[in-house]
Protein backbone atom coordinates (compact mmCIF):
# COMPACT_ATOMS: atom_id res chain seq x y z
CA UNK A 1 0.00 0.00 0.00
CA UNK A 2 1.35 3.37 -1.02
CA UNK A 3 1.56 5.81 1.89
CA UNK A 4 0.11 9.24 1.19
CA UNK A 5 1.85 12.24 2.68
CA UNK A 6 -0.34 15.08 3.97
CA UNK A 7 -0.94 17.65 1.23
CA UNK A 8 0.36 20.36 3.57
CA UNK A 9 3.82 18.76 3.56
CA UNK A 10 4.06 17.62 -0.07
CA UNK A 11 4.73 21.04 -1.58
CA UNK A 12 7.39 21.97 0.97
CA UNK A 13 9.15 18.62 0.64
CA UNK A 14 9.31 19.08 -3.13
CA UNK A 15 11.54 22.16 -2.78
CA UNK A 16 14.75 21.70 -4.78
CA UNK A 17 17.76 21.05 -2.58
CA UNK A 18 15.70 20.51 0.57
CA UNK A 19 17.35 18.33 3.22
CA UNK A 20 15.35 19.19 6.35
CA UNK A 21 11.84 20.35 7.20
CA UNK A 22 11.03 21.23 10.80
CA UNK A 23 7.70 22.22 12.32
CA UNK A 24 7.56 23.57 15.87
CA UNK A 25 3.80 23.44 16.27
CA UNK A 26 1.68 24.89 13.48
CA UNK A 27 3.10 28.42 13.71
CA UNK A 28 6.85 27.98 13.24
CA UNK A 29 8.13 26.16 10.15
CA UNK A 30 11.73 25.96 8.95
CA UNK A 31 13.47 24.43 5.93
CA UNK A 32 17.08 23.77 4.99
CA UNK A 33 17.89 23.97 1.28
CA UNK A 34 21.66 24.08 1.78
CA UNK A 35 22.11 27.35 3.68
CA UNK A 36 21.00 26.32 7.17
CA UNK A 37 17.52 26.58 8.64
CA UNK A 38 15.36 29.42 7.34
CA UNK A 39 11.80 30.38 8.22
CA UNK A 40 9.03 29.58 5.75
CA UNK A 41 5.23 29.69 5.58
CA UNK A 42 3.21 27.49 7.93
CA UNK A 43 1.32 24.70 6.13
CA UNK A 44 -1.11 23.76 8.95
CA UNK A 45 -3.99 25.80 10.32
CA UNK A 46 -3.92 24.50 13.90
CA UNK A 47 -2.06 22.26 16.34
CA UNK A 48 -4.85 19.71 16.26
CA UNK A 49 -4.68 19.51 12.45
CA UNK A 50 -0.92 18.89 12.62
CA UNK A 51 -1.26 16.30 15.40
CA UNK A 52 -3.97 14.38 13.55
CA UNK A 53 -1.92 14.35 10.35
CA UNK A 54 1.08 12.92 12.22
CA UNK A 55 -1.03 10.27 13.98
CA UNK A 56 -2.58 9.14 10.69
CA UNK A 57 0.79 9.07 8.94
CA UNK A 58 2.31 7.00 11.73
CA UNK A 59 -0.64 4.59 11.56
CA UNK A 60 -0.10 4.08 7.82
CA UNK A 61 3.55 3.15 8.42
CA UNK A 62 2.75 0.82 11.31
CA UNK A 63 4.40 3.15 13.84
CA UNK A 64 2.46 3.88 16.99
CA UNK A 65 1.96 7.61 17.67
CA UNK A 66 -0.63 8.46 20.32
CA UNK A 67 -1.12 9.68 23.90
CA UNK A 68 0.52 6.55 25.31
CA UNK A 69 3.48 6.78 22.90
CA UNK A 70 3.86 10.44 21.95
CA UNK A 71 7.39 10.12 20.50
CA UNK A 72 8.05 8.04 17.40
CA UNK A 73 10.43 7.58 14.46
CA UNK A 74 9.44 6.21 11.07
CA UNK A 75 10.40 6.42 7.42
CA UNK A 76 8.18 7.24 4.44
CA UNK A 77 9.60 7.13 0.89
CA UNK A 78 13.11 8.06 1.95
CA UNK A 79 11.90 10.68 4.45
CA UNK A 80 12.88 10.15 8.07
CA UNK A 81 10.25 11.47 10.49
CA UNK A 82 10.89 12.20 14.16
CA UNK A 83 7.55 13.05 15.76
CA UNK A 84 6.71 14.44 19.20
CA UNK A 85 3.04 14.94 20.05
CA UNK A 86 2.03 17.53 22.62
CA UNK A 87 0.90 15.03 25.28
CA UNK A 88 2.81 15.89 28.45
CA UNK A 89 6.10 16.04 26.55
CA UNK A 90 5.84 19.31 24.64
CA UNK A 91 3.28 22.14 24.66
CA UNK A 92 3.03 21.77 20.86
CA UNK A 93 3.42 18.92 18.36
CA UNK A 94 6.92 18.80 16.86
CA UNK A 95 8.13 17.09 13.72
CA UNK A 96 11.60 16.93 12.18
CA UNK A 97 11.85 15.49 8.67
CA UNK A 98 15.15 14.55 7.04
CA UNK A 99 15.09 14.08 3.26
CA UNK A 100 17.68 11.76 1.77
CA UNK A 101 18.51 11.35 -1.92
CA UNK A 102 16.34 8.85 -3.77
CA UNK A 103 19.39 7.36 -5.52
CA UNK A 104 22.86 6.45 -4.32
CA UNK A 105 25.20 9.42 -4.08
CA UNK A 106 28.71 8.92 -5.44
CA UNK A 107 31.94 10.42 -4.14
CA UNK A 108 32.24 12.34 -7.42
CA UNK A 109 28.95 14.09 -6.67
CA UNK A 110 30.27 15.15 -3.25
CA UNK A 111 33.28 16.59 -5.04
CA UNK A 112 30.97 18.59 -7.32
CA UNK A 113 28.95 20.06 -4.42
CA UNK A 114 32.05 21.00 -2.42
CA UNK A 115 31.97 18.44 0.37
CA UNK A 116 35.25 16.88 -0.80
CA UNK A 117 38.41 18.05 -2.51
CA UNK A 118 40.02 16.04 -5.30
CA UNK A 119 42.80 14.96 -2.93
CA UNK A 120 40.30 13.82 -0.31
CA UNK A 121 38.33 11.82 -2.88
CA UNK A 122 41.41 9.92 -4.00
CA UNK A 123 42.49 9.39 -0.39
CA UNK A 124 39.10 7.89 0.52
CA UNK A 125 39.13 5.55 -2.47
CA UNK A 126 42.58 4.37 -1.40
CA UNK A 127 41.39 3.86 2.20
CA UNK A 128 38.51 1.71 0.95
CA UNK A 129 40.85 -0.36 -1.20
CA UNK A 130 43.18 -0.86 1.80
CA UNK A 131 40.16 -1.93 3.91
CA UNK A 132 40.87 0.61 6.61
CA UNK A 133 38.39 0.88 9.48
CA UNK A 134 36.76 4.30 9.30
CA UNK A 135 34.75 6.39 11.76
CA UNK A 136 32.82 9.34 10.31
CA UNK A 137 32.24 12.04 12.92
CA UNK A 138 30.33 15.30 12.95
CA UNK A 139 27.48 17.27 14.45
CA UNK A 140 23.83 16.82 13.53
CA UNK A 141 23.16 17.48 9.82
CA UNK A 142 26.85 17.69 8.94
CA UNK A 143 26.60 15.04 6.21
CA UNK A 144 27.72 11.87 7.99
CA UNK A 145 25.09 9.59 6.45
CA UNK A 146 25.60 11.17 3.02
CA UNK A 147 29.35 10.52 3.08
CA UNK A 148 28.88 7.01 4.46
CA UNK A 149 26.43 6.20 1.68
CA UNK A 150 28.86 7.49 -0.94
CA UNK A 151 31.63 5.30 0.45
CA UNK A 152 29.34 2.24 0.35
CA UNK A 153 28.43 3.10 -3.27
CA UNK A 154 32.09 2.55 -4.21
CA UNK A 155 31.95 -1.08 -3.10
CA UNK A 156 30.93 -4.27 -4.88
CA UNK A 157 30.97 -6.34 -1.69
CA UNK A 158 28.56 -7.93 0.76
CA UNK A 159 28.30 -4.91 3.04
CA UNK A 160 25.85 -5.32 5.91
CA UNK A 161 24.44 -1.91 6.88
CA UNK A 162 22.94 -1.66 10.37
CA UNK A 163 20.82 1.36 11.35
CA UNK A 164 18.27 2.43 13.92
CA UNK A 165 16.14 4.03 11.18
CA UNK A 166 16.92 3.10 7.53
CA UNK A 167 18.49 6.14 5.87
CA UNK A 168 21.23 4.73 3.67
CA UNK A 169 20.42 4.19 -0.01
CA UNK A 170 22.16 0.95 -0.95
CA UNK A 171 22.11 -1.61 -3.74
CA UNK A 172 23.05 -5.27 -4.05
CA UNK A 173 25.21 -6.91 -2.91
CA UNK A 174 24.89 -4.62 0.14
CA UNK A 175 22.03 -5.44 2.51
CA UNK A 176 20.22 -3.53 5.24
CA UNK A 177 19.28 -4.44 8.81
CA UNK A 178 17.36 -2.11 11.12
CA UNK A 179 16.64 -1.95 14.82
CA UNK A 180 13.12 -3.00 15.85
CA UNK A 181 11.35 -1.44 18.83
CA UNK A 182 9.31 -3.45 21.31
CA UNK A 183 5.61 -3.96 20.63
CA UNK A 184 2.79 -2.68 22.87
CA UNK A 185 3.39 -5.58 25.26
CA UNK A 186 7.06 -4.67 25.57
CA UNK A 187 8.20 -7.69 23.56
CA UNK A 188 10.05 -8.28 20.33
CA UNK A 189 12.70 -5.56 20.49
CA UNK A 190 15.84 -6.14 18.40
CA UNK A 191 18.71 -3.81 19.29
CA UNK A 192 21.65 -2.52 17.27
CA UNK A 193 23.93 -4.59 19.51
CA UNK A 194 22.07 -7.77 18.60
CA UNK A 195 22.09 -6.86 14.92
CA UNK A 196 25.88 -6.44 14.95
CA UNK A 197 26.19 -9.91 16.49
CA UNK A 198 23.84 -11.37 13.87
CA UNK A 199 25.70 -9.62 11.06
CA UNK A 200 28.91 -11.38 12.08
CA UNK A 201 27.16 -14.69 11.32
CA UNK A 202 26.04 -13.60 7.84
CA UNK A 203 29.40 -13.84 6.09
CA UNK A 204 29.93 -10.09 5.71
CA UNK A 205 32.72 -8.60 3.63
CA UNK A 206 32.21 -5.39 5.60
CA UNK A 207 30.01 -4.21 8.47
CA UNK A 208 28.63 -0.68 8.62
CA UNK A 209 26.82 0.89 11.58
CA UNK A 210 24.96 4.14 11.06
CA UNK A 211 25.19 6.24 14.24
CA UNK A 212 26.96 4.32 16.96
CA UNK A 213 25.47 5.47 20.25
CA UNK A 214 25.56 2.69 22.87
CA UNK A 215 26.57 -0.86 23.75
CA UNK A 216 26.76 -1.90 20.08
CA UNK A 217 30.08 -0.01 20.06
CA UNK A 218 31.71 -2.71 22.18
CA UNK A 219 30.57 -5.53 19.88
CA UNK A 220 31.81 -3.58 16.87
CA UNK A 221 35.23 -3.06 18.47
CA UNK A 222 35.52 -6.76 19.21
CA UNK A 223 34.62 -7.59 15.61
CA UNK A 224 37.33 -5.28 14.29
CA UNK A 225 39.85 -6.67 16.78
CA UNK A 226 38.99 -10.15 15.52
CA UNK A 227 39.97 -9.22 11.98
CA UNK A 228 36.88 -7.70 10.34
CA UNK A 229 38.55 -5.08 8.18
CA UNK A 230 36.84 -2.37 6.19
CA UNK A 231 34.33 -1.60 8.95
CA UNK A 232 32.70 1.85 8.92
CA UNK A 233 30.56 3.71 11.45
CA UNK A 234 29.24 7.20 12.16
CA UNK A 235 28.97 8.99 15.48
CA UNK A 236 27.99 12.40 16.76
CA UNK A 237 31.03 14.48 17.62
CA UNK A 238 31.25 18.23 17.06
CA UNK A 239 35.03 18.34 16.60
CA UNK A 240 38.12 16.13 16.48
CA UNK A 241 39.18 17.65 19.79
CA UNK A 242 36.13 16.00 21.40
CA UNK A 243 36.63 12.62 19.74
CA UNK A 244 38.65 10.98 22.54
CA UNK A 245 35.99 11.82 25.13
CA UNK A 246 33.22 10.60 22.85
CA UNK A 247 34.95 7.29 22.14
CA UNK A 248 35.73 6.82 25.83
CA UNK A 249 32.09 7.40 26.77
CA UNK A 250 30.96 4.84 24.19
CA UNK A 251 33.48 2.38 25.61
CA UNK A 252 32.13 2.90 29.13
CA UNK A 253 28.57 2.38 27.86
CA UNK A 254 29.80 -0.91 26.40
CA UNK A 255 31.18 -2.07 29.75
CA UNK A 256 34.87 -1.31 29.12
CA UNK A 257 37.04 0.75 31.43
CA UNK A 258 39.04 3.71 30.07
CA UNK A 259 42.28 1.81 29.57
CA UNK A 260 40.60 -1.05 27.74
CA UNK A 261 38.68 1.43 25.59
CA UNK A 262 41.92 3.14 24.55
CA UNK A 263 43.51 -0.19 23.72
CA UNK A 264 40.52 -1.50 21.77
CA UNK A 265 39.90 1.70 19.80
CA UNK A 266 43.56 2.22 18.90
CA UNK A 267 43.71 -1.37 17.61
CA UNK A 268 40.42 -1.04 15.74
CA UNK A 269 39.73 2.25 13.98
CA UNK A 270 42.33 3.55 11.56
CA UNK A 271 40.82 6.76 10.21
CA UNK A 272 38.51 9.49 11.43
CA UNK A 273 36.70 11.73 8.94
CA UNK A 274 35.44 14.94 10.57
CA UNK A 275 32.55 16.76 8.89
CA UNK A 276 31.34 20.29 9.57
CA UNK A 277 29.04 22.86 8.05
CA UNK A 278 31.03 25.80 6.68
CA UNK A 279 28.93 28.76 5.50
CA UNK A 280 25.98 26.38 5.20
CA UNK A 281 27.90 23.85 3.09
CA UNK A 282 28.71 20.38 4.44
CA UNK A 283 32.44 19.75 4.19
CA UNK A 284 35.00 17.11 5.10
CA UNK A 285 37.22 19.42 7.13
CA UNK A 286 39.72 16.99 8.67
CA UNK A 287 41.13 13.53 8.10
CA UNK A 288 43.11 11.92 10.88
CA UNK A 289 44.63 8.74 12.22
CA UNK A 290 43.74 7.60 15.73
CA UNK A 291 46.71 6.95 18.06
CA UNK A 292 47.20 4.82 21.16
CA UNK A 293 45.91 7.53 23.53
CA UNK A 294 43.00 8.28 21.17
CA UNK A 295 44.80 11.39 19.96
CA UNK A 296 44.23 12.21 16.30
CA UNK A 297 47.09 12.97 13.92
CA UNK A 298 45.82 14.96 10.96
CA UNK A 299 46.44 13.54 7.49
CA UNK A 300 46.98 15.79 4.49
CA UNK A 301 44.99 14.86 1.42
C-alpha positions as CSV (number, residue, x, y, z in Angstrom):
1,X,0.0,0.0,0.0
2,X,1.4,3.4,-1.0
3,X,1.6,5.8,1.9
4,X,0.1,9.2,1.2
5,X,1.8,12.2,2.7
6,X,-0.3,15.1,4.0
7,X,-0.9,17.7,1.2
8,X,0.4,20.4,3.6
9,X,3.8,18.8,3.6
10,X,4.1,17.6,-0.1
11,X,4.7,21.0,-1.6
12,X,7.4,22.0,1.0
13,X,9.2,18.6,0.6
14,X,9.3,19.1,-3.1
15,X,11.5,22.2,-2.8
16,X,14.7,21.7,-4.8
17,X,17.8,21.1,-2.6
18,X,15.7,20.5,0.6
19,X,17.3,18.3,3.2
20,X,15.4,19.2,6.4
21,X,11.8,20.3,7.2
22,X,11.0,21.2,10.8
23,X,7.7,22.2,12.3
24,X,7.6,23.6,15.9
25,X,3.8,23.4,16.3
26,X,1.7,24.9,13.5
27,X,3.1,28.4,13.7
28,X,6.8,28.0,13.2
29,X,8.1,26.2,10.2
30,X,11.7,26.0,8.9
31,X,13.5,24.4,5.9
32,X,17.1,23.8,5.0
33,X,17.9,24.0,1.3
34,X,21.7,24.1,1.8
35,X,22.1,27.3,3.7
36,X,21.0,26.3,7.2
37,X,17.5,26.6,8.6
38,X,15.4,29.4,7.3
39,X,11.8,30.4,8.2
40,X,9.0,29.6,5.7
41,X,5.2,29.7,5.6
42,X,3.2,27.5,7.9
43,X,1.3,24.7,6.1
44,X,-1.1,23.8,9.0
45,X,-4.0,25.8,10.3
46,X,-3.9,24.5,13.9
47,X,-2.1,22.3,16.3
48,X,-4.9,19.7,16.3
49,X,-4.7,19.5,12.5
50,X,-0.9,18.9,12.6
51,X,-1.3,16.3,15.4
52,X,-4.0,14.4,13.6
53,X,-1.9,14.3,10.3
54,X,1.1,12.9,12.2
55,X,-1.0,10.3,14.0
56,X,-2.6,9.1,10.7
57,X,0.8,9.1,8.9
58,X,2.3,7.0,11.7
59,X,-0.6,4.6,11.6
60,X,-0.1,4.1,7.8
61,X,3.6,3.1,8.4
62,X,2.7,0.8,11.3
63,X,4.4,3.1,13.8
64,X,2.5,3.9,17.0
65,X,2.0,7.6,17.7
66,X,-0.6,8.5,20.3
67,X,-1.1,9.7,23.9
68,X,0.5,6.5,25.3
69,X,3.5,6.8,22.9
70,X,3.9,10.4,21.9
71,X,7.4,10.1,20.5
72,X,8.1,8.0,17.4
73,X,10.4,7.6,14.5
74,X,9.4,6.2,11.1
75,X,10.4,6.4,7.4
76,X,8.2,7.2,4.4
77,X,9.6,7.1,0.9
78,X,13.1,8.1,2.0
79,X,11.9,10.7,4.4
80,X,12.9,10.1,8.1
81,X,10.2,11.5,10.5
82,X,10.9,12.2,14.2
83,X,7.6,13.1,15.8
84,X,6.7,14.4,19.2
85,X,3.0,14.9,20.1
86,X,2.0,17.5,22.6
87,X,0.9,15.0,25.3
88,X,2.8,15.9,28.4
89,X,6.1,16.0,26.5
90,X,5.8,19.3,24.6
91,X,3.3,22.1,24.7
92,X,3.0,21.8,20.9
93,X,3.4,18.9,18.4
94,X,6.9,18.8,16.9
95,X,8.1,17.1,13.7
96,X,11.6,16.9,12.2
97,X,11.9,15.5,8.7
98,X,15.2,14.5,7.0
99,X,15.1,14.1,3.3
100,X,17.7,11.8,1.8
101,X,18.5,11.4,-1.9
102,X,16.3,8.9,-3.8
103,X,19.4,7.4,-5.5
104,X,22.9,6.5,-4.3
105,X,25.2,9.4,-4.1
106,X,28.7,8.9,-5.4
107,X,31.9,10.4,-4.1
108,X,32.2,12.3,-7.4
109,X,28.9,14.1,-6.7
110,X,30.3,15.1,-3.3
111,X,33.3,16.6,-5.0
112,X,31.0,18.6,-7.3
113,X,29.0,20.1,-4.4
114,X,32.1,21.0,-2.4
115,X,32.0,18.4,0.4
116,X,35.2,16.9,-0.8
117,X,38.4,18.0,-2.5
118,X,40.0,16.0,-5.3
119,X,42.8,15.0,-2.9
120,X,40.3,13.8,-0.3
121,X,38.3,11.8,-2.9
122,X,41.4,9.9,-4.0
123,X,42.5,9.4,-0.4
124,X,39.1,7.9,0.5
125,X,39.1,5.5,-2.5
126,X,42.6,4.4,-1.4
127,X,41.4,3.9,2.2
128,X,38.5,1.7,1.0
129,X,40.9,-0.4,-1.2
130,X,43.2,-0.9,1.8
131,X,40.2,-1.9,3.9
132,X,40.9,0.6,6.6
133,X,38.4,0.9,9.5
134,X,36.8,4.3,9.3
135,X,34.8,6.4,11.8
136,X,32.8,9.3,10.3
137,X,32.2,12.0,12.9
138,X,30.3,15.3,12.9
139,X,27.5,17.3,14.5
140,X,23.8,16.8,13.5
141,X,23.2,17.5,9.8
142,X,26.9,17.7,8.9
143,X,26.6,15.0,6.2
144,X,27.7,11.9,8.0
145,X,25.1,9.6,6.4
146,X,25.6,11.2,3.0
147,X,29.4,10.5,3.1
148,X,28.9,7.0,4.5
149,X,26.4,6.2,1.7
150,X,28.9,7.5,-0.9
151,X,31.6,5.3,0.4
152,X,29.3,2.2,0.3
153,X,28.4,3.1,-3.3
154,X,32.1,2.5,-4.2
155,X,31.9,-1.1,-3.1
156,X,30.9,-4.3,-4.9
157,X,31.0,-6.3,-1.7
158,X,28.6,-7.9,0.8
159,X,28.3,-4.9,3.0
160,X,25.9,-5.3,5.9
161,X,24.4,-1.9,6.9
162,X,22.9,-1.7,10.4
163,X,20.8,1.4,11.3
164,X,18.3,2.4,13.9
165,X,16.1,4.0,11.2
166,X,16.9,3.1,7.5
167,X,18.5,6.1,5.9
168,X,21.2,4.7,3.7
169,X,20.4,4.2,0.0
170,X,22.2,0.9,-0.9
171,X,22.1,-1.6,-3.7
172,X,23.0,-5.3,-4.0
173,X,25.2,-6.9,-2.9
174,X,24.9,-4.6,0.1
175,X,22.0,-5.4,2.5
176,X,20.2,-3.5,5.2
177,X,19.3,-4.4,8.8
178,X,17.4,-2.1,11.1
179,X,16.6,-1.9,14.8
180,X,13.1,-3.0,15.9
181,X,11.3,-1.4,18.8
182,X,9.3,-3.4,21.3
183,X,5.6,-4.0,20.6
184,X,2.8,-2.7,22.9
185,X,3.4,-5.6,25.3
186,X,7.1,-4.7,25.6
187,X,8.2,-7.7,23.6
188,X,10.1,-8.3,20.3
189,X,12.7,-5.6,20.5
190,X,15.8,-6.1,18.4
191,X,18.7,-3.8,19.3
192,X,21.6,-2.5,17.3
193,X,23.9,-4.6,19.5
194,X,22.1,-7.8,18.6
195,X,22.1,-6.9,14.9
196,X,25.9,-6.4,14.9
197,X,26.2,-9.9,16.5
198,X,23.8,-11.4,13.9
199,X,25.7,-9.6,11.1
200,X,28.9,-11.4,12.1
201,X,27.2,-14.7,11.3
202,X,26.0,-13.6,7.8
203,X,29.4,-13.8,6.1
204,X,29.9,-10.1,5.7
205,X,32.7,-8.6,3.6
206,X,32.2,-5.4,5.6
207,X,30.0,-4.2,8.5
208,X,28.6,-0.7,8.6
209,X,26.8,0.9,11.6
210,X,25.0,4.1,11.1
211,X,25.2,6.2,14.2
212,X,27.0,4.3,17.0
213,X,25.5,5.5,20.3
214,X,25.6,2.7,22.9
215,X,26.6,-0.9,23.7
216,X,26.8,-1.9,20.1
217,X,30.1,0.0,20.1
218,X,31.7,-2.7,22.2
219,X,30.6,-5.5,19.9
220,X,31.8,-3.6,16.9
221,X,35.2,-3.1,18.5
222,X,35.5,-6.8,19.2
223,X,34.6,-7.6,15.6
224,X,37.3,-5.3,14.3
225,X,39.9,-6.7,16.8
226,X,39.0,-10.1,15.5
227,X,40.0,-9.2,12.0
228,X,36.9,-7.7,10.3
229,X,38.5,-5.1,8.2
230,X,36.8,-2.4,6.2
231,X,34.3,-1.6,8.9
232,X,32.7,1.8,8.9
233,X,30.6,3.7,11.4
234,X,29.2,7.2,12.2
235,X,29.0,9.0,15.5
236,X,28.0,12.4,16.8
237,X,31.0,14.5,17.6
238,X,31.2,18.2,17.1
239,X,35.0,18.3,16.6
240,X,38.1,16.1,16.5
241,X,39.2,17.7,19.8
242,X,36.1,16.0,21.4
243,X,36.6,12.6,19.7
244,X,38.7,11.0,22.5
245,X,36.0,11.8,25.1
246,X,33.2,10.6,22.9
247,X,35.0,7.3,22.1
248,X,35.7,6.8,25.8
249,X,32.1,7.4,26.8
250,X,31.0,4.8,24.2
251,X,33.5,2.4,25.6
252,X,32.1,2.9,29.1
253,X,28.6,2.4,27.9
254,X,29.8,-0.9,26.4
255,X,31.2,-2.1,29.8
256,X,34.9,-1.3,29.1
257,X,37.0,0.8,31.4
258,X,39.0,3.7,30.1
259,X,42.3,1.8,29.6
260,X,40.6,-1.0,27.7
261,X,38.7,1.4,25.6
262,X,41.9,3.1,24.6
263,X,43.5,-0.2,23.7
264,X,40.5,-1.5,21.8
265,X,39.9,1.7,19.8
266,X,43.6,2.2,18.9
267,X,43.7,-1.4,17.6
268,X,40.4,-1.0,15.7
269,X,39.7,2.3,14.0
270,X,42.3,3.5,11.6
271,X,40.8,6.8,10.2
272,X,38.5,9.5,11.4
273,X,36.7,11.7,8.9
274,X,35.4,14.9,10.6
275,X,32.6,16.8,8.9
276,X,31.3,20.3,9.6
277,X,29.0,22.9,8.0
278,X,31.0,25.8,6.7
279,X,28.9,28.8,5.5
280,X,26.0,26.4,5.2
281,X,27.9,23.8,3.1
282,X,28.7,20.4,4.4
283,X,32.4,19.7,4.2
284,X,35.0,17.1,5.1
285,X,37.2,19.4,7.1
286,X,39.7,17.0,8.7
287,X,41.1,13.5,8.1
288,X,43.1,11.9,10.9
289,X,44.6,8.7,12.2
290,X,43.7,7.6,15.7
291,X,46.7,6.9,18.1
292,X,47.2,4.8,21.2
293,X,45.9,7.5,23.5
294,X,43.0,8.3,21.2
295,X,44.8,11.4,20.0
296,X,44.2,12.2,16.3
297,X,47.1,13.0,13.9
298,X,45.8,15.0,11.0
299,X,46.4,13.5,7.5
300,X,47.0,15.8,4.5
301,X,45.0,14.9,1.4
